[in-house]
Amino acid sequence: MAAMTTVLEARSPGAEYTAPSHTISKPVLVLQSRKTPSANGVIAEDVVSVLHGTVDSNGDALPQKVLFSATVRRPYTGATADRDAALTLFREIVASDNFTDIVTGQDNLQ
């Protein structure tokens, strides 16, 4: 998989980043959280979210934001191959035209 081309700027240690187009009135944030297991049988969890400000048809900032989020949960002692297979399938889904259709499919309801 190719490296990211967007350069993010860290806003706090390991948890919040801004994209180059970030402004106060139209924020573009990448948020990351992690739950590290402390014992066998516990679930490890990582969450990555993209929060993107949006405007209405007049160009006025809306209080609501666009949010894309991925939660990855896996047993601490789970097989790496199983995690990798799930990751491969997830990447394939998100990269597909079908996913784009799902994301944009309700645009005509406006």
Helices and strands as residue ranges (DSSP letters): E 9-12, E 16-18, E 28-35, E 43-55, E 61-75, H 80-95, H 97-104, G 107-109
